Amino acid sequence: MDNFGNTHYSSYTSVIYNSSSMFSANGYYAEYRVYSQYSTLTGTVSNYQEIESGTLRIYADDILLRTYTIGKKTDPINFSLDITGADYIKFEVDLSCRSGIILSDVELS
């Protein structure tokens, strides 16, 4: 659930959360091989309840495609990114203490 009471639930939803009350979580990432089989990455990024701040960066073959900065008052952001020819995609996050972001409805086409 985000700060606005919206529930983001589908089989394509992940919550990335830093439970530490003392330390920020910077540079954590997940990387996926897509074998250059897709041209578009779509989804929604939004704040997680209790968020202070967070940043999501999305890469294709280590080239930064987009950066999203999320805070308490950030509405959900729908994205559609061109990943034509990419062999790998990477999601990298920076989170302040006890913060999180929701990555939902992520699809490759």
C-alpha positions in Angstrom: 0.0 0.0 0.0 1.3 3.5 -0.8 1.0 6.7 1.2 -2.3 7.5 -0.6 -4.0 4.2 0.5 -3.7 2.6 -3.0 -3.0 -1.1 -3.1 -0.6 -2.2 -5.8 -1.0 -5.9 -6.2 -0.5 -8.1 -9.2 1.7 -11.0 -10.0 4.2 -8.5 -11.2 4.7 -6.5 -8.0 7.7 -6.1 -5.8 8.3 -4.0 -2.7 11.9 -2.9 -2.1 12.2 -1.9 1.5 15.0 -0.8 3.9 14.0 -1.8 7.4 17.1 -0.3 9.0 16.3 2.6 11.4 19.9 3.8 11.3 21.4 3.3 7.9 20.5 4.2 4.3 20.5 1.5 1.7 22.4 2.7 -1.4 23.3 0.9 -4.6 21.3 -2.2 -4.1 20.3 -3.7 -7.4 18.7 -6.6 -9.3 19.8 -7.5 -12.8 18.0 -9.7 -15.3 19.1 -11.1 -18.6 16.5 -10.5 -21.3 18.6 -11.8 -24.3 17.7 -8.9 -26.6 14.2 -10.4 -27.0 12.2 -7.4 -25.9 11.8 -3.8 -27.0 9.7 -2.3 -24.2 9.8 -2.4 -20.4 6.6 -1.0 -18.7 5.5 -0.7 -15.2 4.6 1.6 -12.3 6.8 2.9 -9.5 5.3 4.4 -6.3 6.0 5.1 -2.7 5.6 2.5 0.0 3.8 3.5 3.1 6.1 5.2 5.7 8.5 6.2 2.9 10.9 9.0 3.6 12.7 9.0 0.3 14.0 6.7 -2.4 15.5 6.6 -5.8 15.1 4.0 -8.5 17.4 3.9 -11.5 16.7 1.6 -14.5 19.5 0.5 -16.8 19.7 -1.4 -20.1 23.2 -2.9 -20.6 24.6 -0.5 -18.0 23.2 2.6 -19.8 21.0 4.6 -17.5 17.5 4.9 -19.0 15.6 6.7 -16.3 15.9 7.9 -12.7 12.8 8.2 -10.5 12.9 10.0 -7.1 10.1 9.0 -4.8 8.9 10.8 -1.7 5.9 10.9 0.6 3.9 13.0 -1.7 4.9 11.4 -5.0 1.9 10.0 -7.0 2.4 6.6 -8.7 4.5 7.0 -11.9 3.8 4.8 -15.0 6.8 4.2 -17.2 7.4 2.8 -20.6 11.1 2.5 -21.6 12.7 1.4 -24.9 15.0 -1.5 -24.2 15.5 -2.6 -27.9 18.6 -4.7 -28.2 19.4 -4.8 -24.5 20.9 -8.0 -23.2 20.4 -7.1 -19.5 18.2 -4.8 -17.5 19.0 -3.6 -14.1 16.9 -2.0 -11.3 19.1 -0.1 -8.7 17.7 1.6 -5.6 18.8 4.0 -2.9 16.6 4.2 0.1 16.7 6.4 3.3 16.2 4.7 6.7 12.9 2.7 6.9 11.8 3.6 3.4 10.6 1.6 0.5 9.3 1.8 -3.1 6.7 -0.3 -4.9 7.5 -1.6 -8.4 4.3 -3.0 -9.9 2.8 -4.3 -13.1 6.3 -4.7 -14.7 6.1 -6.3 -18.1 8.5 -6.9 -21.0 7.1 -6.8 -24.6 
